[in-house]
Amino acid sequence: MAPLTRQLEFTFHETAASLESVLGKPSSAIEALASSCDAGTAYEVGVLSIRRKLRVIRVPERELDAVHRRINMFLFPVDLSMNPHAHGYVARRSTLSNASPHVGATFLQKFDVKDFFSSVSREQIAGALTRIGLGQDAAQLLSRLVTCQGELPLGARTSPRISNLVLADFDESIGAVASDAGLTYTRYADDLTFSSQSAFDVSHEVRTQLELRGFELNLAKSKSFRYGQPMFVTGLSISDKTRARVRKRFKSRLRKEFYFVEKFGIEGHAEAIDEDEHHASARIMGQFHYVRAIEPDFAAKLAATYPTAFQTLIPERYDDRIARVQRKRDEFLTDVARQPGLHLPVYLPTTPLTVGR
């Protein structure tokens, strides 16, 4: 697939004023919000422990978050043309789609981009936005709205999609290097994975391509594996030659929890492990759905073995995700159409999406 190129829907936006209808605010209000992003006052700052490491989280305040929702929807077409190497934060891709291409490999190399989000600058974002068709003024304004004091914030809903957009050129370049060497390459956020059936080392090429774009390789997380060693990609084992699998100890813990819920009920189990009942129920349900997406056979067997626990933890519900997405899109388009003084043609679909089952 070719690198991201100009897309028609973005070429209508040459100026900052052309974004009024998309963002739902007049230019003066948008500029004021962008200025508060430049100063960092549009975000609430906190510290969160993620994987035993303290990280600074910048959460946009309500007004900015509403604008970020619109920006995310506006940039959604980027997902449809995203390089196939990228799997994190892309519609219909996941940790499973990221791990599956490496299944059965005998050699594996994994790399990590150091301080990934905070290394993405406003200038890089503006450059990426102009490459997909936005005018300079529009790209500069959007790049200010999605950054905090010039950096991509960890905690904003727009950051994942923006980061993929910025790294699209890297994916294309390093993907070509991998292809020429007979390697398989995938990326999930800042985790880069290469695999093959024979020994290789692409650390120099990866470091060079990252540094060309202003990023730094996290040497502490650069690791190589060979057949016979445990090999995991985005948390999934790829040692089985047929499919990616959930870690054995994860499945074992989940099986034990189902057993205890079956025997003592969710109240008794939650009390025994000193956890809030609703929190424990939601956690186990989330873990079950995760396993079911990766290994449906294991999940089905778990449900059949512990039917009472299954009915307690996984109540039947109507899955209306598609209908919900349709409704949100319709609301967005209606809101855009109501904006006075449109500065650009707006695409309105002639027929509604069909809600599939």
C-alpha positions in Angstrom: 0.0 0.0 0.0 1.2 3.5 -0.8 2.0 6.0 1.9 -0.8 8.3 3.0 -1.6 10.7 0.2 -3.9 13.7 -0.3 -7.6 12.8 0.2 -10.4 14.7 -1.4 -12.4 15.3 1.8 -9.4 17.2 3.4 -8.5 19.3 0.4 -11.6 21.5 1.0 -10.0 22.8 4.2 -7.4 25.4 3.1 -7.9 27.9 5.8 -8.6 28.0 9.6 -12.0 29.5 8.9 -13.0 26.4 6.8 -12.9 24.3 10.0 -15.7 26.2 11.6 -18.4 23.8 10.5 -16.3 20.8 11.3 -15.4 22.0 14.8 -18.8 23.5 15.6 -17.4 26.9 16.7 -16.7 30.3 15.2 -13.1 31.1 14.3 -12.7 33.5 17.3 -13.6 30.7 19.7 -11.4 28.2 18.0 -8.4 30.5 18.1 -9.0 31.2 21.8 -9.1 27.5 22.5 -6.0 26.9 20.4 -4.2 29.6 22.5 -5.2 27.9 25.7 -3.7 24.6 24.3 -0.5 26.5 23.5 -0.3 27.6 27.1 -1.4 24.3 28.5 -4.4 25.7 30.4 -6.9 23.7 28.4 -5.7 20.5 30.1 -5.9 19.0 33.6 -2.6 17.5 34.5 -2.2 14.4 36.7 0.1 11.5 37.3 -0.9 7.9 36.7 0.9 4.6 37.3 1.0 2.6 34.0 2.9 -0.7 34.1 4.7 0.3 37.3 5.9 3.5 35.7 4.6 7.0 36.6 3.4 8.9 33.6 2.1 12.5 33.3 -1.5 12.5 32.0 -3.0 15.6 30.4 -6.7 15.3 30.1 -8.5 18.0 28.0 -11.2 20.0 29.7 -14.8 19.6 28.6 -14.9 22.2 25.9 -11.6 21.0 24.3 -12.7 17.3 24.6 -15.9 18.1 22.6 -13.7 19.6 19.9 -11.4 16.5 20.0 -14.4 14.3 19.4 -15.2 16.2 16.2 -11.5 16.1 15.1 -11.4 12.4 15.6 -14.5 11.9 13.5 -13.2 14.3 10.9 -9.9 12.3 10.6 -11.5 8.9 10.6 -11.1 8.4 6.8 -7.3 8.3 7.6 -7.9 4.9 9.2 -9.3 3.5 5.9 -6.0 4.2 4.1 -3.7 3.5 7.0 -0.6 1.4 6.2 -1.3 -2.3 6.9 1.7 -2.4 9.2 0.0 -0.2 11.8 -2.4 -2.0 14.1 -2.8 0.1 17.2 -5.7 2.5 17.4 -6.9 1.6 13.9 -10.5 0.6 13.2 -10.9 -3.2 12.8 -7.3 -3.9 13.9 -6.2 -5.0 17.3 -3.5 -6.7 19.4 -4.6 -10.0 17.7 -4.1 -8.6 14.1 -0.8 -7.2 15.2 0.5 -10.6 16.6 -1.0 -12.9 14.0 1.5 -12.1 11.1 4.3 -13.3 13.4 2.8 -16.7 14.3 5.2 -19.5 13.9 8.3 -17.3 13.4 11.6 -18.7 14.7 13.3 -15.3 15.1 11.8 -12.2 16.6 13.0 -8.6 17.3 11.0 -6.1 19.3 11.7 -2.4 19.7 10.1 0.5 21.6 10.0 4.3 20.8 11.2 6.3 23.8 8.7 8.7 25.2 6.5 8.3 22.2 3.6 10.7 22.6 5.7 13.5 24.1 8.2 13.2 21.2 5.5 14.0 18.7 5.7 17.7 18.0 3.2 20.2 16.7 5.4 20.7 13.6 5.3 17.0 12.8 1.6 16.9 13.2 1.1 19.9 10.9 3.3 18.4 8.3 1.4 15.1 8.4 -1.9 16.9 8.0 -0.7 18.9 5.0 0.3 15.6 3.4 -3.2 14.3 3.5 -4.6 17.4 1.9 -5.2 20.2 4.4 -4.0 23.7 3.7 -1.2 25.1 5.8 -3.4 27.4 7.9 -5.9 24.6 8.6 -3.2 22.1 9.5 -1.4 24.6 11.8 -4.7 25.2 13.7 -5.5 21.6 14.1 -2.0 20.8 15.2 -2.3 23.4 18.0 -5.7 22.0 19.1 -4.4 18.5 19.5 -1.2 19.4 21.4 -0.4 20.7 24.9 2.4 23.2 24.9 3.5 21.9 21.5 3.6 18.2 22.4 1.1 15.4 21.8 -0.5 14.7 25.2 -1.0 11.3 26.8 -4.7 11.4 27.8 -6.3 13.1 24.8 -8.6 11.0 22.7 -7.1 12.4 19.5 -3.5 11.5 20.3 -3.6 7.8 19.2 -4.9 8.6 15.7 -2.6 11.6 15.3 0.4 9.5 16.3 -0.4 7.0 13.6 -0.7 9.8 11.1 2.8 11.1 12.0 4.4 7.6 11.9 2.7 6.7 8.5 5.9 7.7 6.6 8.1 5.7 9.0 5.9 2.6 8.6 6.2 2.9 4.8 10.0 3.2 4.9 10.8 0.6 7.5 8.2 -1.7 6.0 10.1 -1.5 2.7 13.3 -2.4 4.5 11.7 -5.4 6.1 10.1 -6.5 2.9 13.5 -6.4 1.1 15.0 -8.5 3.9 12.2 -11.0 3.8 11.0 -9.9 7.3 7.5 -9.4 8.7 6.9 -6.0 10.3 4.0 -4.7 12.4 3.6 -1.7 14.8 1.2 -1.3 17.7 1.5 2.3 19.0 5.2 2.6 19.9 5.9 -1.2 19.9 7.7 -2.3 16.7 7.9 -6.0 15.9 9.9 -7.9 13.2 10.1 -11.6 12.6 11.4 -14.2 10.2 12.3 -17.9 9.8 16.0 -17.1 9.8 18.3 -14.9 12.0 18.4 -11.2 11.4 19.2 -7.8 13.0 17.4 -4.6 11.9 18.3 -2.5 15.0 20.5 -0.2 13.0 17.9 0.4 10.3 15.2 1.0 12.9 17.3 3.5 14.9 18.3 5.3 11.7 14.7 5.7 10.4 13.4 6.8 13.8 16.2 9.4 14.3 15.5 10.8 10.8 12.0 11.7 12.1 13.1 13.1 15.5 12.4 10.0 17.5 14.7 7.9 19.8 14.9 4.2 20.2 14.4 2.9 23.7 17.5 0.7 23.9 16.4 -0.9 27.3 13.4 -2.4 25.5 15.1 -3.6 22.4 15.1 -7.4 22.5 15.7 -10.4 20.3 14.3 -13.9 20.6 14.8 -17.2 18.9 12.8 -20.5 18.6 12.7 -22.3 22.0 12.4 -19.1 24.0 8.9 -17.7 25.0 7.9 -15.3 22.3 5.1 -12.8 22.8 3.8 -10.0 20.6 1.4 -7.4 22.2 0.9 -9.8 25.0 0.0 -12.8 22.9 2.1 -16.0 22.4 3.1 -16.6 18.8 4.9 -19.9 19.6 1.9 -22.0 18.4 2.3 -22.4 14.6 -1.4 -22.1 13.9 -2.6 -19.0 15.8 -1.8 -16.4 18.4 -2.8 -17.4 21.9 -3.5 -15.8 25.3 -0.8 -16.4 28.0 -1.4 -19.7 29.8 -1.2 -18.0 33.3 -3.8 -15.5 32.2 -6.2 -18.2 31.2 -5.5 -20.2 34.3 -6.3 -17.2 36.6 -9.6 -16.6 34.6 -10.6 -20.2 34.9 -10.0 -20.1 38.7 -12.1 -17.0 39.0 -15.0 -18.6 37.1 -14.7 -21.6 39.4 -14.9 -19.5 42.6 -17.8 -17.5 41.2 -19.6 -20.7 40.3 -19.1 -22.1 43.8 -19.5 -19.0 46.0 -21.2 -16.4 43.8 -19.8 -13.1 42.8 -20.4 -11.6 46.2 -18.6 -14.3 48.0 -15.7 -14.3 45.6 -15.3 -10.5 45.7 -15.3 -10.6 49.5 -12.7 -13.3 49.5 -10.3 -11.3 47.3 -11.2 -8.0 49.0 -12.5 -6.3 45.9 -15.6 -4.3 45.3 -18.3 -6.6 43.9 -19.2 -4.4 40.9 -15.5 -3.8 40.1 -14.7 -7.5 40.3 -17.6 -8.4 38.0 -16.7 -5.8 35.4 -13.0 -6.8 35.5 -13.7 -10.5 35.0 -16.3 -9.8 32.3 -13.7 -7.6 30.5 -11.1 -10.4 30.7 -13.5 -12.9 29.4 -14.4 -10.8 26.4 -10.7 -10.3 25.7 -10.0 -14.0 25.8 -13.1 -14.8 23.7 -11.8 -12.4 21.0 -8.5 -14.3 20.9 -9.5 -17.9 21.7 -13.2 -18.3 21.2 -13.0 -22.1 21.8 -11.4 -21.6 25.2 -14.1 -19.1 26.1 -16.9 -21.3 25.0 -15.5 -24.2 27.0 -15.3 -21.9 30.1 -18.9 -20.8 29.7 -20.1 -24.4 29.3 -18.1 -25.7 32.3 -19.3 -22.9 34.7 -22.8 -22.0 33.4 -23.9 -20.3 36.6 -20.8 -18.1 36.7 -21.2 -17.3 33.1 -24.8 -16.2 33.5 -23.9 -14.1 36.5 -20.9 -12.4 34.9 -21.9 -12.2 31.2 -25.6 -11.3 31.1 -27.4 -11.3 27.8 -27.6 -7.9 26.2 -28.4 -6.4 22.8 -25.2 -5.4 21.1 -26.1 -2.1 19.5 -22.6 -0.8 18.8 -23.2 -0.5 15.0 -26.5 1.4 15.7 -24.7 3.6 18.2 -22.0 4.5 15.7 -24.7 5.2 13.0 -26.5 7.5 15.4 -23.4 9.4 16.4 -22.5 10.0 12.8 -26.0 11.2 11.9 -26.0 13.6 14.9 -22.6 14.9 13.7 -23.7 15.5 10.1 -27.0 17.1 11.3 -25.0 19.4 13.6 -22.6 20.4 10.7 -25.5 21.1 8.4 -27.1 23.5 10.9 -24.0 25.6 11.2 -24.6 29.0 9.7 -22.4 30.4 6.9 -20.7 27.2 5.8 -17.3 27.9 4.2 -17.0 24.6 2.3 -19.1 21.9 0.7 -20.1 19.2 3.1 -20.6 15.6 2.0 -24.0 14.3 3.1 -24.6 10.6 2.2 -27.6 10.0 0.0 -28.5 6.7 1.7 -28.1 5.7 5.3 -25.7 3.0 6.4 -27.2 -0.4 6.7 -27.0 -1.7 10.3 -25.8 -5.3 9.8 -26.3 -8.0 12.3 
